[in-house]
Structures are given as C-alpha cells and as structure tokens.
Amino acid sequence: MAALDLFGRRWALRILWELRAGPLGARALLARCEGLSSSVLYQRLRELASSGIIAPSADGYELTRLGTALRDALRPLDEWAITWAQEQEHNDQAPTET
C-alpha cells in the first residue's frame, strides 16, 4: 500500500512519466507539467528519490533501476489508456438517436 500512497499523490506519476525517456532538470519538469508548483515538484522529487525510484544526476533527475522497472510495468496501463481514449472519442462522435 505504500507504493499506492506514493503514486496516488498529485503529480507523482506525471513526474515519472516525464522522466521515462531520460533525465530532466527541475525547470524542464516544471515546463512539461503545466500547473505544477515548484514547491510541490521539489516535495515529490524528494519523496520519489527517498523511495529509490529516481535519483539526482548531472542532468537533473533520472529513473533508477527500480524506476525503470516501474516505467516498464506502467506501459500496459498506458496502452490501455490510449485504447480507452480512442473509444471515448468514438463514442462522442457517434450519432445519437432522437
């Protein structure tokens, strides 16, 4: 349950998502996460780092081995979300009977 508590915190999964392709600095993360405050960003970065999921690097922050495994585990959820969004779009465009 501790993992669900951490990932359920606002912005935690989004930060991990943005780090999926490689390291990013705090400014880049703030730019990619519109509406995220710097105080919440730094709080989430500390929490994710203390959990061993990310680590500071020369280029900012990056996924650790555990973070990379988490990224890989989240891929099926991402694929499901794409399918779900496409179905929602299809349903929104379907003609309604009157």
C-alpha atoms as an extended CHARMM CRD file, in Angstrom:
* protein
*
        98  EXT
         1         1  MET       CA              0.0000000000        0.0000000000        0.0000000000  PROA      1               0.0000000000
         2         2  ALA       CA              2.9300000000        2.3620000000        0.4990000000  PROA      2               0.0000000000
         3         3  ALA       CA              3.5550000000        2.3720000000       -3.2590000000  PROA      3               0.0000000000
         4         4  LEU       CA             -0.0800000000        3.2360000000       -3.9830000000  PROA      4               0.0000000000
         5         5  ASP       CA              0.0920000000        6.0240000000       -1.4190000000  PROA      5               0.0000000000
         6         6  LEU       CA              3.1800000000        7.4620000000       -3.0990000000  PROA      6               0.0000000000
         7         7  PHE       CA              1.8970000000        7.1270000000       -6.6660000000  PROA      7               0.0000000000
         8         8  GLY       CA             -1.5050000000        8.4490000000       -5.6730000000  PROA      8               0.0000000000
         9         9  ARG       CA             -0.0260000000       11.7730000000       -4.6460000000  PROA      9               0.0000000000
        10        10  ARG       CA             -0.7170000000       14.5510000000       -7.0840000000  PROA      10              0.0000000000
        11        11  TRP       CA              1.9190000000       14.8750000000       -9.8150000000  PROA      11              0.0000000000
        12        12  ALA       CA              3.9670000000       11.8240000000       -8.7890000000  PROA      12              0.0000000000
        13        13  LEU       CA              3.0400000000        9.6850000000      -11.8020000000  PROA      13              0.0000000000
        14        14  ARG       CA              3.2900000000       12.6480000000      -14.1480000000  PROA      14              0.0000000000
        15        15  ILE       CA              6.8460000000       13.3460000000      -12.9790000000  PROA      15              0.0000000000
        16        16  LEU       CA              7.7490000000        9.7030000000      -13.5090000000  PROA      16              0.0000000000
        17        17  TRP       CA              6.1320000000        9.8030000000      -16.9540000000  PROA      17              0.0000000000
        18        18  GLU       CA              8.1840000000       12.8220000000      -17.9530000000  PROA      18              0.0000000000
        19        19  LEU       CA             11.3800000000       11.0860000000      -16.8270000000  PROA      19              0.0000000000
        20        20  ARG       CA             10.6040000000        7.9840000000      -18.9110000000  PROA      20              0.0000000000
        21        21  ALA       CA             12.8840000000        8.9510000000      -21.8240000000  PROA      21              0.0000000000
        22        22  GLY       CA             15.8120000000       10.2260000000      -19.7910000000  PROA      22              0.0000000000
        23        23  PRO       CA             16.9980000000       12.7450000000      -17.2250000000  PROA      23              0.0000000000
        24        24  LEU       CA             15.3790000000       16.1550000000      -16.8750000000  PROA      24              0.0000000000
        25        25  GLY       CA             16.1060000000       19.1390000000      -14.7100000000  PROA      25              0.0000000000
        26        26  ALA       CA             13.5820000000       20.8270000000      -12.4500000000  PROA      26              0.0000000000
        27        27  ARG       CA             12.9260000000       23.6580000000      -14.9240000000  PROA      27              0.0000000000
        28        28  ALA       CA             12.1720000000       21.1890000000      -17.7020000000  PROA      28              0.0000000000
        29        29  LEU       CA              9.8280000000       19.2530000000      -15.4320000000  PROA      29              0.0000000000
        30        30  LEU       CA              8.0070000000       22.4310000000      -14.4530000000  PROA      30              0.0000000000
        31        31  ALA       CA              7.6520000000       23.3940000000      -18.1190000000  PROA      31              0.0000000000
        32        32  ARG       CA              6.2430000000       19.9790000000      -19.0320000000  PROA      32              0.0000000000
        33        33  CYS       CA              3.8340000000       19.8460000000      -16.0850000000  PROA      33              0.0000000000
        34        34  GLU       CA              1.6650000000       22.9070000000      -16.5160000000  PROA      34              0.0000000000
        35        35  GLY       CA              0.1010000000       23.8660000000      -13.2070000000  PROA      35              0.0000000000
        36        36  LEU       CA              2.7360000000       22.1640000000      -11.0600000000  PROA      36              0.0000000000
        37        37  SER       CA              4.2330000000       24.4850000000       -8.4530000000  PROA      37              0.0000000000
        38        38  SER       CA              7.9390000000       24.3880000000       -7.7040000000  PROA      38              0.0000000000
        39        39  SER       CA              7.2890000000       23.5890000000       -4.0410000000  PROA      39              0.0000000000
        40        40  VAL       CA              5.1880000000       20.5310000000       -4.9180000000  PROA      40              0.0000000000
        41        41  LEU       CA              7.7280000000       19.4690000000       -7.5540000000  PROA      41              0.0000000000
        42        42  TYR       CA             10.5900000000       19.5150000000       -5.0660000000  PROA      42              0.0000000000
        43        43  GLN       CA              8.4830000000       17.7020000000       -2.4770000000  PROA      43              0.0000000000
        44        44  ARG       CA              7.6150000000       14.9380000000       -4.9690000000  PROA      44              0.0000000000
        45        45  LEU       CA             11.2230000000       14.7140000000       -6.1570000000  PROA      45              0.0000000000
        46        46  ARG       CA             12.3700000000       14.2290000000       -2.5520000000  PROA      46              0.0000000000
        47        47  GLU       CA              9.7070000000       11.5640000000       -1.9510000000  PROA      47              0.0000000000
        48        48  LEU       CA             10.4920000000        9.6960000000       -5.1750000000  PROA      48              0.0000000000
        49        49  ALA       CA             14.2300000000        9.8890000000       -4.5040000000  PROA      49              0.0000000000
        50        50  SER       CA             13.8920000000        8.6860000000       -0.9120000000  PROA      50              0.0000000000
        51        51  SER       CA             11.8360000000        5.7620000000       -2.2530000000  PROA      51              0.0000000000
        52        52  GLY       CA             14.6540000000        4.8110000000       -4.6210000000  PROA      52              0.0000000000
        53        53  ILE       CA             12.6180000000        5.4200000000       -7.7800000000  PROA      53              0.0000000000
        54        54  ILE       CA             14.5510000000        8.4440000000       -9.0560000000  PROA      54              0.0000000000
        55        55  ALA       CA             17.9810000000        9.8580000000       -8.3330000000  PROA      55              0.0000000000
        56        56  PRO       CA             19.7190000000       13.1740000000       -8.9160000000  PROA      56              0.0000000000
        57        57  SER       CA             22.0680000000       13.1160000000      -11.8830000000  PROA      57              0.0000000000
        58        58  ALA       CA             24.3540000000       15.5330000000      -13.6760000000  PROA      58              0.0000000000
        59        59  ASP       CA             21.4180000000       16.3390000000      -15.9880000000  PROA      59              0.0000000000
        60        60  GLY       CA             18.7850000000       16.7470000000      -13.2730000000  PROA      60              0.0000000000
        61        61  TYR       CA             16.8000000000       13.7150000000      -12.1600000000  PROA      61              0.0000000000
        62        62  GLU       CA             16.6020000000       10.2700000000      -13.6960000000  PROA      62              0.0000000000
        63        63  LEU       CA             14.8950000000        6.9540000000      -13.1180000000  PROA      63              0.0000000000
        64        64  THR       CA             16.8290000000        4.4110000000      -11.0950000000  PROA      64              0.0000000000
        65        65  ARG       CA             16.7930000000        0.6890000000      -11.8270000000  PROA      65              0.0000000000
        66        66  LEU       CA             13.5790000000        0.4570000000       -9.7710000000  PROA      66              0.0000000000
        67        67  GLY       CA             12.1430000000        3.4520000000      -11.5850000000  PROA      67              0.0000000000
        68        68  THR       CA             12.8900000000        1.8740000000      -14.9510000000  PROA      68              0.0000000000
        69        69  ALA       CA             11.1660000000       -1.3360000000      -13.8430000000  PROA      69              0.0000000000
        70        70  LEU       CA              8.1570000000        0.7530000000      -12.7760000000  PROA      70              0.0000000000
        71        71  ARG       CA              8.1200000000        2.5220000000      -16.1540000000  PROA      71              0.0000000000
        72        72  ASP       CA              8.0590000000       -0.8590000000      -17.8760000000  PROA      72              0.0000000000
        73        73  ALA       CA              5.2580000000       -2.0470000000      -15.5990000000  PROA      73              0.0000000000
        74        74  LEU       CA              3.1910000000        1.0450000000      -16.4440000000  PROA      74              0.0000000000
        75        75  ARG       CA              3.4070000000        0.5160000000      -20.2280000000  PROA      75              0.0000000000
        76        76  PRO       CA              0.3390000000       -1.7670000000      -20.3440000000  PROA      76              0.0000000000
        77        77  LEU       CA             -1.6320000000        0.8810000000      -18.4420000000  PROA      77              0.0000000000
        78        78  ASP       CA             -0.5330000000        3.4890000000      -20.9930000000  PROA      78              0.0000000000
        79        79  GLU       CA             -1.6470000000        1.2220000000      -23.8420000000  PROA      79              0.0000000000
        80        80  TRP       CA             -4.9920000000        0.6630000000      -22.1370000000  PROA      80              0.0000000000
        81        81  ALA       CA             -5.4180000000        4.4270000000      -21.6480000000  PROA      81              0.0000000000
        82        82  ILE       CA             -4.8270000000        5.0530000000      -25.3570000000  PROA      82              0.0000000000
        83        83  THR       CA             -7.4500000000        2.4540000000      -26.3040000000  PROA      83              0.0000000000
        84        84  TRP       CA             -9.8830000000        3.8850000000      -23.7630000000  PROA      84              0.0000000000
        85        85  ALA       CA             -9.3860000000        7.4480000000      -25.0550000000  PROA      85              0.0000000000
        86        86  GLN       CA             -9.9590000000        6.3070000000      -28.6390000000  PROA      86              0.0000000000
        87        87  GLU       CA            -13.1740000000        4.5640000000      -27.6360000000  PROA      87              0.0000000000
        88        88  GLN       CA            -14.3320000000        7.6460000000      -25.7450000000  PROA      88              0.0000000000
        89        89  GLU       CA            -13.6650000000        9.7640000000      -28.8190000000  PROA      89              0.0000000000
        90        90  HSD       CA            -15.5320000000        7.2700000000      -30.9930000000  PROA      90              0.0000000000
        91        91  ASN       CA            -18.4910000000        7.2860000000      -28.5910000000  PROA      91              0.0000000000
        92        92  ASP       CA            -18.5430000000       11.0920000000      -28.5590000000  PROA      92              0.0000000000
        93        93  GLN       CA            -18.6960000000       11.1670000000      -32.3570000000  PROA      93              0.0000000000
        94        94  ALA       CA            -21.3810000000        8.5000000000      -32.7050000000  PROA      94              0.0000000000
        95        95  PRO       CA            -24.7300000000        9.8640000000      -33.8430000000  PROA      95              0.0000000000
        96        96  THR       CA            -27.3700000000        9.9660000000      -31.1470000000  PROA      96              0.0000000000
        97        97  GLU       CA            -30.9010000000        8.7830000000      -31.6800000000  PROA      97              0.0000000000
        98        98  THR       CA            -33.6740000000       11.3010000000      -31.1110000000  PROA      98              0.0000000000
